[in-house]
Amino acid sequence: MGWAAWVRGTSEVEPSLYAADFARLGEEVETLLGAGCRIFHFDVGDGHFVPPVTIGPVVLRSIAPLIHAAGGVIDCHLMVARPAHHFAEFAESGADSVTFHLETSDDPLGVADAARALGLAVGVAFNPDTGPAEAAAFAHEAGAEMILCMSIVPGYSGQPFMPEAYGRIEELAALVAIPIQVDGGVDEANVAAVRAAGATLFVAGNAVFADPDPVAAYRRIAAAAAG
């Protein structure tokens, strides 16, 4: 199993659990599973590669059984300075995929192979100041199954989508044959344009969880993404 099998049809919306209400995390995950969500985005910040320390293996272990029992998967986005150092603990805690940043490594294949050896699918992410051509070459060398184009400066939830990301996604789509994920400021109003630019996977944090009805918000974004 991996990204090729996880993407149903032409699009998937991934709620970002970093934006969830942690007093009701299990309940919110259950309701989204009931609404048809099957891929959950798990943002990990270490306070070094990105300013905030976010969530980690303890939280992952608490929700992984719930998600896996419903046939869902957990996509861990590691915004950390030493990604390979953390792979084993995330694999043991229930991660299905790890995405590491191009900016953290000059050994794409070595880092990716370390994840694959633990049974993890592998994605590669790149920041807004990294060129799509460089990212595509890095992902190819890593043998990545998915590539993540950041549409904000990574770190904090709730930032607005950077309009220049549309052109970056279009450029990337001409260079890779693997699914393109977009993370940062994606919402009901722009997700169709993000898809038209070439993306398949749409990470939505505040657009889902800051809504009074996260399930309704998820369904609206998913419908807009599906066209």
C-alpha positions as CSV (number, residue, x, y, z in Angstrom):
1,M,0.0,0.0,0.0
2,G,1.1,3.6,-0.6
3,W,0.0,6.8,-2.2
4,A,-1.0,5.3,-5.5
5,A,-3.6,3.2,-3.6
6,W,-4.7,5.8,-1.1
7,V,-5.9,8.4,-3.5
8,R,-9.5,7.7,-4.5
9,G,-10.4,9.1,-7.8
10,T,-8.8,12.4,-8.7
11,S,-8.6,14.2,-5.3
12,E,-8.3,13.7,-1.6
13,V,-8.8,16.3,1.1
14,E,-6.6,15.7,4.2
15,P,-7.7,17.4,7.4
16,S,-4.7,18.7,9.3
17,L,-5.0,17.5,12.9
18,Y,-2.7,20.3,14.1
19,A,-5.7,22.6,13.8
20,A,-8.1,20.3,15.6
21,D,-9.6,20.8,19.1
22,F,-7.3,18.6,21.2
23,A,-9.9,18.4,24.0
24,R,-12.1,16.6,21.4
25,L,-9.6,15.0,19.1
26,G,-10.9,11.5,19.1
27,E,-14.5,12.7,18.6
28,E,-13.5,15.0,15.7
29,V,-11.5,12.2,14.0
30,E,-14.5,9.8,14.4
31,T,-16.9,12.3,12.8
32,L,-14.6,13.0,9.9
33,L,-14.2,9.2,9.3
34,G,-18.0,9.0,9.3
35,A,-18.1,11.7,6.6
36,G,-15.8,9.7,4.4
37,C,-12.4,11.1,5.2
38,R,-9.6,8.5,4.9
39,I,-6.3,10.4,4.9
40,F,-5.4,12.6,7.9
41,H,-2.4,15.0,7.8
42,F,-0.3,15.1,11.0
43,D,2.0,18.1,11.2
44,V,5.2,17.7,13.3
45,G,7.3,20.8,14.1
46,D,10.5,20.5,16.1
47,G,11.1,24.1,17.1
48,H,14.3,24.2,15.0
49,F,13.4,23.7,11.3
50,V,10.2,25.6,12.0
51,P,9.6,27.8,15.0
52,P,6.8,26.0,16.8
53,V,6.9,22.6,18.6
54,T,3.6,21.0,17.5
55,I,2.5,17.4,18.0
56,G,4.3,14.1,18.0
57,P,4.3,10.4,18.7
58,V,2.3,10.5,21.9
59,V,-0.7,12.1,20.1
60,L,-0.2,9.9,17.1
61,R,-0.4,6.7,19.2
62,S,-3.7,7.9,20.7
63,I,-5.5,8.3,17.4
64,A,-3.8,5.8,15.1
65,P,-5.9,2.7,16.2
66,L,-9.1,4.7,15.6
67,I,-8.1,5.8,12.1
68,H,-6.7,2.4,11.0
69,A,-9.7,0.5,12.3
70,A,-11.8,2.6,9.8
71,G,-9.4,1.9,6.9
72,G,-7.8,5.3,7.1
73,V,-4.1,6.3,6.9
74,I,-2.0,8.9,8.6
75,D,0.3,11.2,6.6
76,C,3.0,12.6,8.9
77,H,4.6,15.8,7.6
78,L,7.9,16.1,9.4
79,M,8.9,19.7,9.6
80,V,12.0,18.8,11.5
81,A,15.8,19.3,11.1
82,R,16.7,15.6,11.4
83,P,13.9,13.6,9.8
84,A,15.6,10.2,9.7
85,H,16.2,10.4,13.5
86,H,12.5,10.3,14.1
87,F,11.3,7.7,11.5
88,A,11.4,4.7,13.8
89,E,9.3,6.3,16.6
90,F,6.7,7.5,14.1
91,A,6.5,4.1,12.4
92,E,6.1,2.4,15.8
93,S,3.4,5.0,16.7
94,G,1.2,4.4,13.7
95,A,2.4,6.5,10.8
96,D,1.7,5.2,7.3
97,S,3.7,7.8,5.4
98,V,6.4,10.4,6.3
99,T,7.2,13.5,4.3
100,F,10.5,15.2,4.9
101,H,11.8,18.5,3.6
102,L,14.3,18.9,0.8
103,E,15.9,21.7,2.8
104,T,16.9,19.3,5.6
105,S,19.0,16.8,3.6
106,D,21.6,16.4,0.9
107,D,21.0,12.6,0.8
108,P,17.5,12.2,-0.6
109,L,17.8,8.5,-1.3
110,G,19.5,7.6,2.0
111,V,16.8,9.4,4.0
112,A,14.0,7.9,1.9
113,D,15.4,4.4,2.1
114,A,15.6,4.7,5.9
115,A,11.8,5.4,6.0
116,R,11.0,2.6,3.5
117,A,13.0,0.1,5.6
118,L,10.5,0.7,8.3
119,G,7.5,0.1,6.0
120,L,6.7,3.8,5.6
121,A,5.6,5.4,2.3
122,V,7.7,8.5,1.5
123,G,6.9,12.0,0.4
124,V,9.2,15.0,-0.2
125,A,8.2,18.6,0.7
126,F,9.7,21.9,-0.4
127,N,9.3,25.4,0.9
128,P,8.1,28.5,-1.1
129,D,11.7,29.7,-1.6
130,T,12.8,26.4,-3.2
131,G,12.3,26.0,-7.0
132,P,9.9,23.4,-8.4
133,A,12.7,22.0,-10.7
134,E,15.0,21.4,-7.8
135,A,12.2,19.8,-5.8
136,A,11.2,17.5,-8.7
137,A,14.8,16.4,-9.1
138,F,15.2,15.7,-5.4
139,A,11.9,13.7,-5.3
140,H,13.0,11.7,-8.3
141,E,16.4,10.9,-6.6
142,A,14.6,9.9,-3.4
143,G,12.1,7.7,-5.3
144,A,9.3,9.6,-3.5
145,E,5.7,8.5,-4.0
146,M,4.3,12.0,-3.4
147,I,5.6,15.6,-3.4
148,L,4.3,18.4,-1.2
149,C,4.3,22.0,-2.4
150,M,4.1,24.4,0.5
151,S,1.7,27.3,-0.1
152,I,2.7,29.1,3.1
153,V,6.0,29.4,5.0
154,P,5.8,26.2,7.1
155,G,5.2,26.3,10.8
156,Y,2.0,28.0,11.9
157,S,-1.6,27.0,11.0
158,G,-4.0,29.7,9.8
159,Q,-1.8,31.5,7.3
160,P,-3.3,32.7,4.0
161,F,-2.6,30.9,0.8
162,M,0.3,32.4,-1.3
163,P,-1.1,33.2,-4.7
164,E,2.3,32.6,-6.3
165,A,1.9,28.9,-5.4
166,Y,-0.4,28.4,-8.4
167,G,2.4,28.9,-10.8
168,R,4.7,26.7,-8.7
169,I,2.2,23.9,-8.8
170,E,1.8,24.2,-12.5
171,E,5.5,24.1,-13.0
172,L,5.8,21.1,-10.8
173,A,3.0,19.2,-12.5
174,A,4.9,19.4,-15.8
175,L,7.9,17.8,-14.1
176,V,6.6,14.9,-12.0
177,A,4.2,12.0,-12.4
178,I,3.5,11.4,-8.7
179,P,0.7,13.0,-6.7
180,I,1.2,16.6,-5.8
181,Q,0.0,17.7,-2.3
182,V,-0.6,21.3,-1.4
183,D,-0.4,22.5,2.2
184,G,-1.2,26.0,3.6
185,G,-4.3,28.1,3.3
186,V,-6.3,25.7,1.2
187,D,-10.0,26.2,1.6
188,E,-13.4,25.9,-0.2
189,A,-12.8,29.1,-2.1
190,N,-9.4,28.2,-3.7
191,V,-9.3,24.4,-3.8
192,A,-10.7,24.1,-7.3
193,A,-8.0,26.4,-8.6
194,V,-5.4,24.5,-6.7
195,R,-6.6,21.3,-8.4
196,A,-6.7,23.0,-11.8
197,A,-3.0,23.9,-11.3
198,G,-2.2,20.2,-11.0
199,A,-2.6,19.1,-7.4
200,T,-4.3,16.0,-6.2
201,L,-4.0,16.1,-2.4
202,F,-5.3,19.1,-0.4
203,V,-4.4,19.7,3.2
204,A,-7.0,21.7,5.0
205,G,-6.5,22.7,8.6
206,N,-8.4,25.8,9.9
207,A,-10.7,25.6,6.9
208,V,-12.1,22.4,8.4
209,F,-11.5,22.7,12.2
210,A,-12.2,26.4,12.7
211,D,-15.6,26.0,11.1
212,P,-18.5,25.6,13.5
213,D,-19.3,22.3,11.7
214,P,-16.0,20.6,10.7
215,V,-17.8,17.7,8.9
216,A,-19.8,20.1,6.8
217,A,-16.7,22.1,6.0
218,Y,-14.8,18.9,5.0
219,R,-17.7,17.9,2.7
220,R,-17.8,21.3,1.0
221,I,-14.1,21.4,0.4
222,A,-14.1,17.8,-0.9
223,A,-17.0,18.6,-3.2
224,A,-15.2,21.7,-4.5
225,A,-12.0,19.7,-5.0
226,A,-13.8,17.0,-6.9
227,G,-15.3,19.5,-9.2
